[in-house]
Amino acid sequence: MQIAIGLYPGFTALDAIGPYQVLTQVPGVEVVLCAAETGRLSDDNGLLHLDIEHTFAEVDRPDLLLVPGGFITRKLARDRDPIVGWIASAHEHTTYTTSVCTGALLLGAAGVLDGLEATTHWFAYDELATYGATPTERRVVQQGKVWTAAGVSAGIDLALTLVAEVWGPEVSQAIQLGIEYDPQPPYDSGAPSKADPAILELVRAISAEKEAAVRAG
Amino acid sequence: MQIAIGLYPGFTALDAIGPYQVLTQVPGVEVVLCAAETGRLSDDNGLLHLDIEHTFAEVDRPDLLLVPGGFITRKLARDRDPIVGWIASAHEHTTYTTSVCTGALLLGAAGVLDGLEATTHWFAYDELATYGATPTERRVVQQGKVWTAAGVSAGIDLALTLVAEVWGPEVSQAIQLGIEYDPQPPYDSGAPSKADPAILELVRAISAEKEAAVRAG
């Protein structure tokens, strides 16, 4: 089974690396990081630089496709970035087409989410709806072969859930133990419904600023 | 405040990227990824290739130092890899010296853990004790300025806890909401005390194999 993680300049690191860490532990799978071009590709902080070895063209028939998010996805979706075409074309043959966070907007732009329930970062529900999807607040949303995860860290849960479905509960549990995923955050502030309203407003304002900067840039 | 994440060939990706995703969201901090040499550096899967821009020599006085783990840490510790000297020297001036997973073994080799409680991946408790540390099963262990986290994914919890201490609970909560860290793994198998005994044995056997391969390599 070939698993392709499709990247682009400006992706959010944990969106990709969370699922990567889970999926690379599955025995016998091939995980490929790919992008429109080979060579240097930086994350949304401009601090993490990857050296990409495989283009979308080389990885055109993955069994499982995963797309991470980033503030730039709205711009990529609007500009019909090469990743949108790759998703649309690969999706015809995948066993699973998946996204983390605002990677869902790229799935949307590729026509994958039309008529489906889906999720994304809580900040992007409205944008998601413009692609014919019904946004839901569930952390991992499964609609046939199309699976979407909520923001950033939710990719870990999506990957563990997917591993349980495809390779069985024991493999998922073994990987969970291997990465010692026994979460103990110091606060319970990880969802809009749980966070303090003032914190929610703060993060909404910061996110709007970041998004505006990316749109302008 | 300068935060240095010290890397080496064979590091485990999520060990570094979990805390990186949290710490890069703190307003006004400088996060630097550094290694013994600039240029290409690959993770323990040999699939993720980073382009490193800063050497340890350039980042010799970080305020906060974080070292991720990997199966190769035992070998690096034994061989007195350059990262060990960097930790020992930088630690004299840090405000916080921290590790994730078996990064603790490198802190140990640098003499940082002698006489302290500490944690690491559950598979490496015995090795940790050889450095004068008292291994504990807590997910994040705070001993003055020396903080250690359990395996792989525990770095996210360490970083959020550290942010709460240094920048305040509101900043930690805002970042948690920003990365939508509201964990919902499909099983509760993330710690040896919670996992099915058969799963624990399986992961122990796989880990022993991987470690032996790295020792031999």
Interface residues (C-beta under 8 A of the other chain):
Chain A: T12 A13 L14 I17 G18 Y20 Q21 T24 V31 V32 L33 R40 N45 L47 L48 H49 L50 D51 I52 E53 C101 H121 W122 R139 V140 A150 G151 V152 S153 A154 I156 D157 L160 T161 A164 P169 E170 S172 Q173 A174 Q176 L177 G178 I179 E180 Y181 D182 P183 Q184 P185 P186 Y187 D188 S189 G190 A191 P192 K194 A195 D196 A198 I199 L200 L202 V203 I206 S207
Chain B: T12 A13 L14 I17 G18 Y20 Q21 T24 V31 V32 L33 R40 N45 L47 L48 H49 L50 D51 I52 E53 C101 H121 W122 R139 V140 A150 G151 V152 S153 A154 I156 D157 L160 T161 A164 P169 E170 S172 Q173 A174 Q176 L177 G178 I179 E180 Y181 D182 P183 Q184 P185 P186 Y187 D188 S189 G190 A191 P192 K194 A195 D196 A198 I199 L200 L202 V203 I206 S207
